Amino acid sequence: MDKMSLFVALTGIAVLLQAGVLLAMYIAMRKSSQRMEELAADVKTKVMPTVVEAQSMITTLRPKIEIMVENFSETSTTLRSEVQRVDATVNDAIDRARLQIIRADELLSRTLDRVEQTSDMVHNTVISPVKQLSGLVQGITVALEFLFSSRNRRNGGSREERRPVPQDEMFI
């Protein structure tokens, strides 16, 4: 029986030890529960008014925020349409400017072509005949001088030096 009493005694000690652990757990849970209740009370007294105030502020500001979002949406739509209109206007102005530059270039090209044609025509109709006439007049002048100088030689006139012809002066 000795073994049995030892076994009963050990079981009794284990049950008492277990009861002690359970009692300690009960006391710790009760303290934790009290602390949680205190924290909940603090939250209710300190945080809850802030939450209620935030909710009332959100409730008050919600229509204003909705109006602001709606205004922003309308403004962005209006701005987009205005930008598209300005873009179309700028593109139109660029196209018109490009067309005017092309026209001015064509006008300038035609004018330069006409000036060149006129220059060629003046050269062919005025300058060439004038040069030919000038050459003819110079030829006649030289011929007349030669004839007159021959008469002077025949008539016993003094021997004059030949007068320079304008053509000769060019080479001097």
Secondary structure, DSSP 8 states (H G I E B T S, - for coil): -HHHHHHHHHHHHHHHHHHHHHHHHHHHHHHHHHHHHHHHHHIIIIIHHHHHHHHHHHHHHHHHHHHHHHHHHHHHHHHHHHHHHHHHHHHHHHHHHHHHHHHHHHHHHHHHHHHHHHHHHHIIIIIHHHHHHHHHHHHHHHHHHHHHHHHHHHTT---------HHHHHH-
